Amino acid sequence: MSQKRAAQSAGFGAAGKRWRRNNRRRFNRFLARLLGTPEARRRPLAPDTRRILVVRLNKRLGNILFLTPMLRSLAATLPEARIDVVIQSPAQARLLQSLPGIGRIWIQENRVLAVLRLLRNLRAQRYDLVIDPTGNSASNRIGVALVRTRQRMGFAKTDQWLPLTHASGKTKSRHQALQAVELLTGSISEPPVTTFDTLAVFPDADDQRAADARWQAVLGARAHGAPVIGFFSRATGRKALPRHWWQAWILEVRRTVPQAVLLEILPSEDAAPVVPEIAHVAIKPLTELAALMSRLDQFVAADSGPMHLAAASGTPVIGLFRATLPSDYAPLGQDCETVDGDGLKPEHVAARLSERLARRERAHPRFSGLRS
């Protein structure tokens, strides 16, 4: 195919996507006017709300971790309730099961028969409240619409075709995790909502023991009395920083924090580390990886699932933002910060890391040899 014909084909494809998208928007708005929820509805929950289902049909690790502030808020507000969740990746189930109040994690597989079986099982349940925690997922809306329930919660929008009993209007935050918490406060008038604003997971004792064994095997005596800096050099698409950036950053860290021990988190066992002689580890169970991350003193990564998992584990994080906005995807955790724009130079990020370690040393003396 010639370049001209390829360009024409790409142009036709883009035009077709725009046509379908515009038609879908018009159809959604028609349904919203007919039976949907274009305006906010803030009401009391039914006093006997005990069975809750949250529908989040997505496989991205970060998007699933964005549920954790809302799920914790629900559990604290309704301590007698059982909260089930529908997601797509079985690998992420144990992360959510570590949270208080969580009942069953339903997995939506891609096979048609499996989807039909899941729908049948969900419709056999007696849910008091079903929640769509995002305002832009057609899959979530369809899932919420198909489950039988007395109360439905979601975002009021001009194209919101779901008939909702509880609906929040426009949110103050752009961050999806915080928007989900605002959904609760914006649509529930009673009882008062207890809120959380950080990601969190709670690995169990088995995960902690496995992480400790891996820590000792990979780092051994090198980590005794020295700060351990974890980093993840991968990210998807334009969010990723090039390999030479990370190599330059490693040189700067070695210069500014000579006593630090570096540990690279790899996406898989066959992935090549940025610098082979640096300690590296690949851990598949996400709860075990979170337990290992909780032992780190700092974590550095571009906008990615491991960045959010480190924040959820309680580790201080420096998030590097090249193609996405910190206002939308910042790591939400203890002592987390973001760097973007002109700050994304290896020497600047290494200097910020050194300053953070020095500040922690002054607050909690533990390390030696840090340069401020």
Secondary structure, 3 states (H helix, E strand, C coil): CCHHHHHHHHHHHHHHHHHHHHHHHHHHHHHHHHHCCCCCECECCCCCCCEEEEECCCCCHHHHHCCHHHHHHHHHHCCCCEEEEEECCHHHHHHHHCCCCEEEEEECCCCHHHHHHHHHHHHCCCEEEEECCCCCCHHHHHHHHHCCEEEEEEECCCCCCCCCCEEECCCCCCCHHHHHHHHHHHHECCCCCCCCCCCCCCCCHHHHHHHHHHHHHHCHHHHCCCCEEEEECCCCHHHCCCHHHHHHHHHHHHHHCCCCEEEEECCCCCCCCCCCCCEEECCCCHHHHHHHHCCCCEEEEECCHHHHHHHHCCCCEEEEECCCCHHHHCCCCCCCEEEEHHHCCHHHHHHHHHHHHHHHHHHCCCCCCCCC
